[in-house]
C-alpha cells in the first residue's frame, strides 16, 4: 500500500556560503603540490582501472580509452538527493537523466550517455553484466522513449567503492548495449569498519519530501576474507507541478448537473496532479564478499535485493454526468460528484546474485562466474472506475490489478588472460573468453474489469492478448590483445562474435591506440563497430495508454497487427561505427586534462514512432491502424472511440543517425594558506543528425516518424553541458560548489487535439506542431559540511540552489490543449519533460554521516 506524503516545509537558501566558496580561490594561493606521493594528489590518476581493458595493473592516467573515475567521496558529496542515478547525472556531464516520465515511466526514470538511447549504455557491477528493468518507458514524445536500461537506483550509494565511466564504444569487449559507453560499478570490499548516514530534504516550492537512512559495515569472517554489507531505506514523496486543469473551472462543466462539488475539494482548482514526481518507498540490501580457498584461488559472491512501492497521479476525472434514478424512492443520484484523481501504482521486486571463482594457473589469470538477476513489477490502478461497464447504480471507485511485467537475465562467463614476453617494449597480454546469456520477458494479464470496455480510467490493464512470455539465448566468444610495440605506444585490439536465437549473428571489432609523445602529453584514438540487440521489451511490450479524450495502443512490432501494417517480421539489431581522437595533458603530476572528439553513426536504429492516428473526433483516419488495434485484441473506451482520438505507437527499425561531440575533463588540486581546493572542469558537446528516414508502410497513409519523434533524437538533449567544480577543505570544514551550465535544447510536440483547420486527416481537422525551447541555463549546487566530532560529519546543501525552472511549454500549444470545444485538458502538463535539470526547482537537504 502506498502511503501519501505530507506537505513539505520550505527551506531557506544559504547564500552567504556561496560567497564564501567563491572567495576561496583568492585566499593567498601557495605553490601547487607537485610530489606524486602528496595527499593532494587526485586519487583517480593512479587508480587501477578494470573497465575497457583486460590487462591488469593499468592505471587511469595511462588508459588508452577515456575513463572517468568517481570515488565514493565524490559520490557522497553530490548525493543530496541520495539515489545513484541523480548523483551520476550531477557529476558526469555526458550523462543526462529523465526529469519526468508519463504513466509508468515516471516510476522508473532512465539515464543516457552522449545523447543516445538509454539502451545504448551497458552497466556492469564488479565487471559483470547487470540485468535491466522490466518497466519499459513508453511515454510518447519523450527522448527516453523505449528505454529499458538498468535501474541504477536499486544499487545503494553506500555500497559503492568507486565507479568507472567509459565513454567509448565497447561492444567488441562486452557485447550488446555498449554503443555509447559503459558504467562499471565497483563495490566496497571492507573487512572492518563502516558508516551510517541519514539525509532529509524537500523542494523549495513544496513536495518531494525525501528521507534516506543507509548503513554499510564490513566483516572478516575468515583470515583474508571480506564480507561487506549495505542496507538502505529511501522514501520520496509526490511533487505537484501541474497547471490548473481548465476543465475544473469551466462553468459548463461545473453546471453540467446539480450537485457538482468540485469547488469544495481540497486544493481546488489544482485538482489535477499528473505532472510531478512519483511517490516511492524503497528498501535495499547489498552484499559483496570474497574468500581465499588456498592455492591462489578465491571464491567471490555479491548481490542486491530491492523492494519498491511507487505511485504517480494521472489525469483528474470530472464528475460523472450519468445519473441514476432509484425507482423505489424516486430520487436521482449523480455518482462521484467530486470527480476523482486516479493513480498508477506498482510493487516491484528487483534482485541479482553473482558468484564465481578466480585464480592463477600456469601464469593464466582465470575467472569463472555466473549471474542471475531479475525485475518483477505488479501494476495497479488506484481510486479509479471502469465507465465502460457501468450499467446503472452508483459508480464506485475501486482499485484494479492491471497485471505484471517481469524480466530475468542469466549470464555465465569464462575469462582468461596472461602476459607473454614477445620481445616488444611491453608484454603481450592475451585475453579471451566465452559467455552464455538467457533472457526472458513476460507480461501478465490483469483482472477482467481492468481492461474490458476500455478498462480502468487512466490505465487499462494488460489484456490476455497482451500477455505472454518470451525468451532468447545468446552465445558469445571474444579475444583481446594488448601490448606496447615500442616505448610510449600502447595498442589494444578486440574482436567478438555473438549468436542470438531470435535474429542471428553479429561480429564486431575494436582497435585502440595511445602514444605518449612526451611524459606530459599523449594522443589516443579508437575505431570500432558495434551493435545493439533489440530488448525483448521493445519487441513484445503491448498495452493501452489513455487520456480523457485519447487512447493509444503500444503495438508490438512483430505482432499480428504489426504485420498487417507492413512492419515486417520484428525488430533487428542496430549497428554502429565509432571513431574517436583524444588528447591527454599532464603538465604537473597533480594536474590532468583530457579532450576527446568522437563520431558515432548508428544504422537501422530502433526508434519509437510518432503518434499514428486511427481515428480523430470519432472519424476514421486510417482503417489499417484500426484493424491493427482490433487484431491485437485491445478494447478501447467506447466514448473515446466515438468522440476522441485513437491510434498506435510502435517501435521500428530504419532511421540512421550520426552523433558528433567532444568530452573535456580537467582536475587540478591547489594548496592555499587557508585550506586545500580541488578544481574540476567537465564538459561535453553533442549533436545528433538524422541521415536517413525510411519510407512508411503504404498502408499507414501518414509518416512513421513525425517531426516530434525526430526532435527527440536530434534536439531534445542539451547541445552542451559544462561542470565547474571547486571542493574546498579547511580543518574540519568543507565547501563543495558545482556550477552546471546546460546548453540549449528544444522539442516539437503536437497539440493532441483538433485545431479546427484543414489537415492531413480529411474531414477531421489536423494536428498542429509547436516548438518548445530551453535556453542556456546555469544551475548551482552547494554542499557545506563540518566534522563536529572525529567520526561525525554534518552537512547542509542545495541542488539547484537558486530554484530555477525550465520555461513552460509553448504558450500557443498550451492554449490549444486547453480548448474546451474539443474537451482537451493536456495543457495541465505545463513544463517540458525533456528538461535536463528537472521540473521541480530547488531541492534543499541536511545529512549526517557517522563512520566507525
URNORCOR-V960102 format. One record per residue. N is the residue number from 1. RES is the residue in three letters. D_LAST is the distance of its C-alpha to the last C-alpha in Angstrom with 1 decimal. Layout:
BEGIN
n | res | d_last
N | RES | D_LAST
N | RES | D_LAST
END
This chain:
BEGIN
n | res | d_last
1 | UNK | 35.9
2 | UNK | 34.8
3 | UNK | 33.8
4 | UNK | 35.2
5 | UNK | 33.0
6 | UNK | 33.9
7 | UNK | 35.1
8 | UNK | 32.5
9 | UNK | 32.6
10 | UNK | 33.3
11 | UNK | 30.8
12 | UNK | 32.1
13 | UNK | 31.7
14 | UNK | 30.0
15 | UNK | 32.8
16 | UNK | 32.3
17 | UNK | 29.1
18 | UNK | 31.1
19 | UNK | 33.5
20 | UNK | 30.7
21 | UNK | 29.3
22 | UNK | 32.8
23 | UNK | 33.6
24 | UNK | 30.8
25 | UNK | 32.8
26 | UNK | 35.6
27 | UNK | 33.8
28 | UNK | 35.3
29 | UNK | 34.4
30 | UNK | 34.1
31 | UNK | 34.7
32 | UNK | 32.7
33 | UNK | 30.3
34 | UNK | 32.1
35 | UNK | 30.5
36 | UNK | 29.1
37 | UNK | 26.2
38 | UNK | 25.2
39 | UNK | 21.8
40 | UNK | 23.8
41 | UNK | 25.1
42 | UNK | 24.5
43 | UNK | 22.2
44 | UNK | 24.4
45 | UNK | 27.5
46 | UNK | 26.5
47 | UNK | 24.5
48 | UNK | 26.3
49 | UNK | 27.8
50 | UNK | 28.9
51 | UNK | 30.7
52 | UNK | 34.4
53 | UNK | 34.9
54 | UNK | 35.2
55 | UNK | 35.0
56 | UNK | 31.9
57 | UNK | 30.3
58 | UNK | 31.7
59 | UNK | 29.7
60 | UNK | 29.9
61 | UNK | 32.0
62 | UNK | 34.6
63 | UNK | 34.7
64 | UNK | 38.2
65 | UNK | 36.9
66 | UNK | 35.2
67 | UNK | 31.5
68 | UNK | 28.9
69 | UNK | 25.3
70 | UNK | 22.7
71 | UNK | 19.1
72 | UNK | 16.1
73 | UNK | 15.8
74 | UNK | 19.5
75 | UNK | 19.2
76 | UNK | 16.6
77 | UNK | 18.7
78 | UNK | 21.7
79 | UNK | 20.4
80 | UNK | 21.7
81 | UNK | 23.6
82 | UNK | 20.8
83 | UNK | 22.7
84 | UNK | 23.2
85 | UNK | 26.9
86 | UNK | 27.1
87 | UNK | 24.3
88 | UNK | 26.3
89 | UNK | 29.5
90 | UNK | 28.1
91 | UNK | 27.3
92 | UNK | 29.8
93 | UNK | 33.3
94 | UNK | 35.2
95 | UNK | 33.3
96 | UNK | 34.6
97 | UNK | 33.7
98 | UNK | 36.1
99 | UNK | 36.2
100 | UNK | 38.2
101 | UNK | 39.7
102 | UNK | 42.7
103 | UNK | 42.9
104 | UNK | 40.2
105 | UNK | 39.2
106 | UNK | 37.3
107 | UNK | 34.9
108 | UNK | 34.0
109 | UNK | 34.0
110 | UNK | 34.7
111 | UNK | 33.8
112 | UNK | 36.1
113 | UNK | 36.3
114 | UNK | 39.2
115 | UNK | 41.1
116 | UNK | 41.8
117 | UNK | 41.3
118 | UNK | 37.9
119 | UNK | 39.4
120 | UNK | 39.7
121 | UNK | 35.9
122 | UNK | 34.5
123 | UNK | 30.8
124 | UNK | 29.1
125 | UNK | 25.8
126 | UNK | 24.9
127 | UNK | 28.6
128 | UNK | 30.0
129 | UNK | 32.2
130 | UNK | 30.7
131 | UNK | 33.1
132 | UNK | 34.5
133 | UNK | 34.9
134 | UNK | 37.9
135 | UNK | 38.3
136 | UNK | 40.8
137 | UNK | 41.3
138 | UNK | 45.0
139 | UNK | 45.2
140 | UNK | 48.4
141 | UNK | 48.5
142 | UNK | 44.9
143 | UNK | 43.8
144 | UNK | 41.2
145 | UNK | 44.0
146 | UNK | 43.7
147 | UNK | 40.0
148 | UNK | 38.5
149 | UNK | 35.6
150 | UNK | 32.1
151 | UNK | 30.2
152 | UNK | 27.1
153 | UNK | 25.5
154 | UNK | 25.0
155 | UNK | 22.2
156 | UNK | 18.8
157 | UNK | 17.5
158 | UNK | 13.9
159 | UNK | 15.4
160 | UNK | 17.0
161 | UNK | 16.4
162 | UNK | 19.6
163 | UNK | 23.1
164 | UNK | 26.4
165 | UNK | 29.4
166 | UNK | 32.7
167 | UNK | 35.5
168 | UNK | 38.4
169 | UNK | 40.5
170 | UNK | 39.2
171 | UNK | 41.4
172 | UNK | 42.8
173 | UNK | 39.4
174 | UNK | 37.8
175 | UNK | 40.7
176 | UNK | 41.4
177 | UNK | 39.5
178 | UNK | 38.5
179 | UNK | 41.3
180 | UNK | 39.2
181 | UNK | 36.1
182 | UNK | 33.0
183 | UNK | 29.4
184 | UNK | 27.2
185 | UNK | 23.7
186 | UNK | 21.5
187 | UNK | 18.6
188 | UNK | 15.2
189 | UNK | 15.5
190 | UNK | 12.0
191 | UNK | 12.5
192 | UNK | 8.9
193 | UNK | 5.3
194 | UNK | 5.4
195 | UNK | 5.9
196 | UNK | 8.5
197 | UNK | 11.5
198 | UNK | 15.0
199 | UNK | 18.2
200 | UNK | 21.7
201 | UNK | 24.9
202 | UNK | 28.6
203 | UNK | 31.7
204 | UNK | 33.5
205 | UNK | 36.7
206 | UNK | 35.3
207 | UNK | 33.9
208 | UNK | 31.0
209 | UNK | 28.7
210 | UNK | 25.3
211 | UNK | 22.3
212 | UNK | 19.3
213 | UNK | 16.1
214 | UNK | 14.0
215 | UNK | 11.0
216 | UNK | 10.0
217 | UNK | 8.8
218 | UNK | 10.4
219 | UNK | 12.6
220 | UNK | 15.2
221 | UNK | 18.1
222 | UNK | 20.6
223 | UNK | 20.8
224 | UNK | 20.4
225 | UNK | 19.4
226 | UNK | 16.6
227 | UNK | 16.1
228 | UNK | 14.0
229 | UNK | 14.4
230 | UNK | 14.3
231 | UNK | 16.0
232 | UNK | 17.4
233 | UNK | 20.1
234 | UNK | 22.2
235 | UNK | 25.3
236 | UNK | 27.8
237 | UNK | 31.1
238 | UNK | 34.6
239 | UNK | 36.0
240 | UNK | 39.7
241 | UNK | 41.4
242 | UNK | 44.8
243 | UNK | 48.1
244 | UNK | 50.6
245 | UNK | 52.3
246 | UNK | 55.9
247 | UNK | 57.2
248 | UNK | 55.9
249 | UNK | 57.8
250 | UNK | 60.9
251 | UNK | 63.8
252 | UNK | 65.2
253 | UNK | 62.2
254 | UNK | 61.8
255 | UNK | 65.5
256 | UNK | 65.8
257 | UNK | 66.3
258 | UNK | 66.3
259 | UNK | 63.0
260 | UNK | 60.6
261 | UNK | 57.7
262 | UNK | 55.3
263 | UNK | 55.5
264 | UNK | 54.1
265 | UNK | 51.0
266 | UNK | 47.7
267 | UNK | 46.8
268 | UNK | 50.4
269 | UNK | 51.4
270 | UNK | 47.9
271 | UNK | 48.3
272 | UNK | 47.4
273 | UNK | 43.7
274 | UNK | 43.9
275 | UNK | 42.2
276 | UNK | 38.5
277 | UNK | 35.1
278 | UNK | 34.9
279 | UNK | 32.8
280 | UNK | 30.0
281 | UNK | 27.6
282 | UNK | 25.4
283 | UNK | 23.0
284 | UNK | 21.3
285 | UNK | 19.7
286 | UNK | 19.1
287 | UNK | 18.4
288 | UNK | 18.8
289 | UNK | 19.7
290 | UNK | 21.7
291 | UNK | 23.4
292 | UNK | 25.7
293 | UNK | 29.1
294 | UNK | 30.8
295 | UNK | 33.5
296 | UNK | 31.2
297 | UNK | 30.8
298 | UNK | 27.6
299 | UNK | 27.3
300 | UNK | 25.0
301 | UNK | 24.5
302 | UNK | 22.8
303 | UNK | 23.7
304 | UNK | 23.4
305 | UNK | 24.8
306 | UNK | 25.6
307 | UNK | 27.6
308 | UNK | 29.1
309 | UNK | 31.8
310 | UNK | 33.6
311 | UNK | 36.7
312 | UNK | 38.7
313 | UNK | 41.9
314 | UNK | 45.2
315 | UNK | 48.6
316 | UNK | 49.9
317 | UNK | 53.0
318 | UNK | 56.0
319 | UNK | 57.7
320 | UNK | 59.9
321 | UNK | 63.6
322 | UNK | 64.7
323 | UNK | 66.5
324 | UNK | 67.2
325 | UNK | 70.3
326 | UNK | 70.3
327 | UNK | 74.0
328 | UNK | 73.8
329 | UNK | 72.9
330 | UNK | 74.1
331 | UNK | 70.9
332 | UNK | 69.1
333 | UNK | 65.3
334 | UNK | 63.2
335 | UNK | 60.0
336 | UNK | 56.6
337 | UNK | 58.1
338 | UNK | 54.6
339 | UNK | 53.9
340 | UNK | 50.5
341 | UNK | 47.4
342 | UNK | 46.3
343 | UNK | 42.8
344 | UNK | 41.8
345 | UNK | 38.8
346 | UNK | 37.0
347 | UNK | 34.8
348 | UNK | 33.0
349 | UNK | 31.3
350 | UNK | 29.9
351 | UNK | 28.7
352 | UNK | 28.3
353 | UNK | 27.9
354 | UNK | 28.2
355 | UNK | 28.7
356 | UNK | 30.2
357 | UNK | 30.9
358 | UNK | 31.0
359 | UNK | 32.2
360 | UNK | 35.0
361 | UNK | 38.6
362 | UNK | 41.3
363 | UNK | 39.3
364 | UNK | 38.8
365 | UNK | 35.3
366 | UNK | 35.4
367 | UNK | 33.4
368 | UNK | 34.6
369 | UNK | 32.8
370 | UNK | 33.6
371 | UNK | 32.0
372 | UNK | 33.1
373 | UNK | 32.1
374 | UNK | 33.8
375 | UNK | 34.0
376 | UNK | 36.1
377 | UNK | 37.1
378 | UNK | 39.2
379 | UNK | 41.0
380 | UNK | 42.7
381 | UNK | 44.9
382 | UNK | 44.2
383 | UNK | 46.7
384 | UNK | 49.5
385 | UNK | 53.1
386 | UNK | 55.4
387 | UNK | 58.5
388 | UNK | 60.4
389 | UNK | 60.9
390 | UNK | 61.5
391 | UNK | 64.9
392 | UNK | 65.5
393 | UNK | 63.8
394 | UNK | 60.6
395 | UNK | 58.1
396 | UNK | 54.9
397 | UNK | 51.5
398 | UNK | 49.6
399 | UNK | 46.5
400 | UNK | 47.4
401 | UNK | 45.6
402 | UNK | 46.3
403 | UNK | 45.2
404 | UNK | 42.4
405 | UNK | 41.2
406 | UNK | 39.5
407 | UNK | 38.7
408 | UNK | 37.4
409 | UNK | 36.9
410 | UNK | 36.9
411 | UNK | 36.5
412 | UNK | 36.9
413 | UNK | 36.9
414 | UNK | 38.0
415 | UNK | 37.1
416 | UNK | 38.3
417 | UNK | 38.4
418 | UNK | 39.3
419 | UNK | 40.6
420 | UNK | 44.2
421 | UNK | 45.8
422 | UNK | 48.9
423 | UNK | 49.9
424 | UNK | 48.4
425 | UNK | 46.1
426 | UNK | 43.1
427 | UNK | 42.7
428 | UNK | 43.8
429 | UNK | 40.9
430 | UNK | 42.4
431 | UNK | 40.4
432 | UNK | 41.8
433 | UNK | 40.9
434 | UNK | 41.9
435 | UNK | 40.5
436 | UNK | 41.6
437 | UNK | 40.6
438 | UNK | 41.9
439 | UNK | 41.4
440 | UNK | 42.6
441 | UNK | 43.1
442 | UNK | 44.4
443 | UNK | 45.8
444 | UNK | 46.5
445 | UNK | 49.2
446 | UNK | 48.7
447 | UNK | 50.9
448 | UNK | 54.5
449 | UNK | 54.4
450 | UNK | 51.5
451 | UNK | 53.8
452 | UNK | 57.5
453 | UNK | 59.8
454 | UNK | 57.3
455 | UNK | 54.3
456 | UNK | 51.7
457 | UNK | 51.9
458 | UNK | 49.3
459 | UNK | 48.2
460 | UNK | 50.6
461 | UNK | 49.2
462 | UNK | 49.6
463 | UNK | 53.0
464 | UNK | 54.1
465 | UNK | 55.4
466 | UNK | 52.0
467 | UNK | 50.3
468 | UNK | 50.0
469 | UNK | 47.8
470 | UNK | 47.9
471 | UNK | 46.4
472 | UNK | 46.8
473 | UNK | 45.9
474 | UNK | 45.1
475 | UNK | 45.5
476 | UNK | 44.5
477 | UNK | 44.8
478 | UNK | 43.7
479 | UNK | 44.1
480 | UNK | 42.3
481 | UNK | 43.6
482 | UNK | 41.9
483 | UNK | 43.2
484 | UNK | 44.1
485 | UNK | 47.9
486 | UNK | 48.1
487 | UNK | 45.8
488 | UNK | 44.0
489 | UNK | 44.9
490 | UNK | 42.5
491 | UNK | 44.1
492 | UNK | 42.6
493 | UNK | 44.9
494 | UNK | 44.0
495 | UNK | 46.2
496 | UNK | 45.6
497 | UNK | 47.9
498 | UNK | 47.1
499 | UNK | 49.3
500 | UNK | 48.8
501 | UNK | 50.7
502 | UNK | 51.6
503 | UNK | 52.9
504 | UNK | 53.2
505 | UNK | 51.9
506 | UNK | 50.2
507 | UNK | 50.1
508 | UNK | 47.9
509 | UNK | 47.2
510 | UNK | 45.2
511 | UNK | 45.9
512 | UNK | 43.4
513 | UNK | 44.0
514 | UNK | 42.5
515 | UNK | 44.4
516 | UNK | 42.9
517 | UNK | 46.0
518 | UNK | 44.3
519 | UNK | 40.7
520 | UNK | 40.1
521 | UNK | 41.8
522 | UNK | 42.0
523 | UNK | 43.8
524 | UNK | 42.8
525 | UNK | 44.3
526 | UNK | 44.4
527 | UNK | 47.2
528 | UNK | 46.5
529 | UNK | 47.8
530 | UNK | 45.8
531 | UNK | 46.2
532 | UNK | 44.6
533 | UNK | 45.7
534 | UNK | 46.2
535 | UNK | 43.6
536 | UNK | 45.0
537 | UNK | 44.2
538 | UNK | 46.5
539 | UNK | 49.1
540 | UNK | 49.2
541 | UNK | 47.6
542 | UNK | 50.2
543 | UNK | 50.0
544 | UNK | 51.8
545 | UNK | 50.4
546 | UNK | 52.2
547 | UNK | 52.6
548 | UNK | 55.2
549 | UNK | 57.9
550 | UNK | 56.6
551 | UNK | 55.8
552 | UNK | 54.7
553 | UNK | 54.2
554 | UNK | 51.7
555 | UNK | 54.0
556 | UNK | 52.8
557 | UNK | 54.5
558 | UNK | 55.7
559 | UNK | 57.0
560 | UNK | 60.6
561 | UNK | 60.6
562 | UNK | 59.1
563 | UNK | 61.9
564 | UNK | 64.4
565 | UNK | 63.3
566 | UNK | 63.6
567 | UNK | 60.0
568 | UNK | 60.5
569 | UNK | 58.8
570 | UNK | 55.1
571 | UNK | 52.6
572 | UNK | 52.4
573 | UNK | 49.6
574 | UNK | 49.1
575 | UNK | 49.7
576 | UNK | 48.3
577 | UNK | 48.9
578 | UNK | 46.2
579 | UNK | 47.0
580 | UNK | 44.7
581 | UNK | 45.1
582 | UNK | 42.3
583 | UNK | 41.7
584 | UNK | 38.7
585 | UNK | 38.7
586 | UNK | 36.6
587 | UNK | 38.4
588 | UNK | 35.5
589 | UNK | 32.7
590 | UNK | 30.2
591 | UNK | 32.4
592 | UNK | 33.2
593 | UNK | 35.5
594 | UNK | 36.9
595 | UNK | 39.8
596 | UNK | 40.9
597 | UNK | 44.0
598 | UNK | 44.6
599 | UNK | 47.2
600 | UNK | 46.7
601 | UNK | 49.8
602 | UNK | 49.5
603 | UNK | 52.7
604 | UNK | 53.3
605 | UNK | 50.3
606 | UNK | 49.3
607 | UNK | 49.6
608 | UNK | 49.9
609 | UNK | 53.4
610 | UNK | 54.4
611 | UNK | 55.8
612 | UNK | 58.8
613 | UNK | 61.1
614 | UNK | 63.3
615 | UNK | 64.8
616 | UNK | 64.8
617 | UNK | 66.0
618 | UNK | 67.2
619 | UNK | 69.4
620 | UNK | 68.8
621 | UNK | 67.6
622 | UNK | 67.0
623 | UNK | 68.5
624 | UNK | 66.6
625 | UNK | 63.2
626 | UNK | 64.3
627 | UNK | 65.5
628 | UNK | 62.2
629 | UNK | 60.3
630 | UNK | 62.8
631 | UNK | 62.5
632 | UNK | 58.7
633 | UNK | 59.3
634 | UNK | 57.6
635 | UNK | 59.2
636 | UNK | 58.9
637 | UNK | 59.3
638 | UNK | 63.2
639 | UNK | 63.1
640 | UNK | 61.1
641 | UNK | 63.5
642 | UNK | 66.4
643 | UNK | 65.3
644 | UNK | 62.1
645 | UNK | 60.8
646 | UNK | 59.8
647 | UNK | 58.8
648 | UNK | 56.4
649 | UNK | 53.5
650 | UNK | 53.1
651 | UNK | 51.1
652 | UNK | 53.5
653 | UNK | 53.7
654 | UNK | 55.8
655 | UNK | 54.4
656 | UNK | 53.8
657 | UNK | 51.4
658 | UNK | 50.6
659 | UNK | 47.3
660 | UNK | 47.1
661 | UNK | 44.3
662 | UNK | 42.2
663 | UNK | 38.4
664 | UNK | 37.2
665 | UNK | 33.8
666 | UNK | 33.2
667 | UNK | 30.1
668 | UNK | 30.4
669 | UNK | 27.9
670 | UNK | 29.4
671 | UNK | 28.5
672 | UNK | 30.1
673 | UNK | 30.5
674 | UNK | 28.3
675 | UNK | 25.3
676 | UNK | 25.0
677 | UNK | 26.2
678 | UNK | 25.9
679 | UNK | 29.2
680 | UNK | 29.7
681 | UNK | 32.8
682 | UNK | 33.2
683 | UNK | 36.6
684 | UNK | 38.5
685 | UNK | 42.2
686 | UNK | 43.6
687 | UNK | 47.1
688 | UNK | 48.5
689 | UNK | 52.2
690 | UNK | 54.1
691 | UNK | 56.6
692 | UNK | 58.2
693 | UNK | 58.7
694 | UNK | 60.5
695 | UNK | 63.5
696 | UNK | 62.8
697 | UNK | 64.5
698 | UNK | 68.1
699 | UNK | 67.6
700 | UNK | 64.9
701 | UNK | 67.3
702 | UNK | 64.4
703 | UNK | 61.8
704 | UNK | 58.9
705 | UNK | 56.6
706 | UNK | 57.4
707 | UNK | 56.4
708 | UNK | 53.3
709 | UNK | 52.0
710 | UNK | 52.8
711 | UNK | 50.9
712 | UNK | 47.7
713 | UNK | 47.9
714 | UNK | 49.1
715 | UNK | 48.1
716 | UNK | 45.5
717 | UNK | 42.6
718 | UNK | 42.2
719 | UNK | 44.2
720 | UNK | 41.4
721 | UNK | 37.9
722 | UNK | 36.5
723 | UNK | 32.9
724 | UNK | 32.6
725 | UNK | 29.1
726 | UNK | 27.7
727 | UNK | 24.0
728 | UNK | 24.0
729 | UNK | 21.2
730 | UNK | 22.2
731 | UNK | 19.9
732 | UNK | 17.1
733 | UNK | 19.4
734 | UNK | 20.1
735 | UNK | 23.1
736 | UNK | 23.6
737 | UNK | 27.2
738 | UNK | 28.9
739 | UNK | 32.6
740 | UNK | 33.9
741 | UNK | 37.7
742 | UNK | 39.2
743 | UNK | 42.7
744 | UNK | 45.5
745 | UNK | 45.7
746 | UNK | 48.4
747 | UNK | 49.5
748 | UNK | 52.8
749 | UNK | 53.1
750 | UNK | 56.1
751 | UNK | 57.0
752 | UNK | 57.0
753 | UNK | 60.2
754 | UNK | 63.9
755 | UNK | 64.8
756 | UNK | 68.5
757 | UNK | 69.7
758 | UNK | 71.2
759 | UNK | 68.9
760 | UNK | 68.3
761 | UNK | 68.4
762 | UNK | 72.1
763 | UNK | 73.0
764 | UNK | 69.5
765 | UNK | 68.3
766 | UNK | 65.5
767 | UNK | 61.9
768 | UNK | 61.3
769 | UNK | 58.4
770 | UNK | 56.4
771 | UNK | 54.0
772 | UNK | 50.8
773 | UNK | 49.2
774 | UNK | 45.9
775 | UNK | 46.3
776 | UNK | 44.0
777 | UNK | 41.0
778 | UNK | 38.2
779 | UNK | 34.9
780 | UNK | 32.3
781 | UNK | 28.5
782 | UNK | 26.4
783 | UNK | 22.7
784 | UNK | 21.7
785 | UNK | 18.2
786 | UNK | 17.0
787 | UNK | 13.8
788 | UNK | 14.6
789 | UNK | 11.9
790 | UNK | 9.6
791 | UNK | 6.6
792 | UNK | 9.3
793 | UNK | 12.0
794 | UNK | 15.2
795 | UNK | 18.0
796 | UNK | 21.5
797 | UNK | 23.9
798 | UNK | 26.9
799 | UNK | 28.2
800 | UNK | 31.9
801 | UNK | 31.7
802 | UNK | 35.5
803 | UNK | 36.0
804 | UNK | 38.3
805 | UNK | 40.2
806 | UNK | 42.4
807 | UNK | 46.1
808 | UNK | 47.7
809 | UNK | 49.7
810 | UNK | 53.2
811 | UNK | 55.1
812 | UNK | 58.2
813 | UNK | 56.3
814 | UNK | 54.7
815 | UNK | 58.2
816 | UNK | 59.5
817 | UNK | 56.7
818 | UNK | 57.5
819 | UNK | 61.2
820 | UNK | 62.5
821 | UNK | 65.6
822 | UNK | 63.6
823 | UNK | 61.0
824 | UNK | 58.1
825 | UNK | 54.8
826 | UNK | 52.6
827 | UNK | 52.3
828 | UNK | 49.6
829 | UNK | 47.2
830 | UNK | 47.4
831 | UNK | 44.7
832 | UNK | 44.6
833 | UNK | 42.1
834 | UNK | 42.0
835 | UNK | 40.3
836 | UNK | 37.5
837 | UNK | 35.6
838 | UNK | 36.1
839 | UNK | 38.3
840 | UNK | 36.1
841 | UNK | 35.7
842 | UNK | 32.6
843 | UNK | 29.3
844 | UNK | 27.1
845 | UNK | 23.5
846 | UNK | 20.6
847 | UNK | 16.9
848 | UNK | 13.5
849 | UNK | 10.1
850 | UNK | 6.8
851 | UNK | 3.8
852 | UNK | 0.0
END
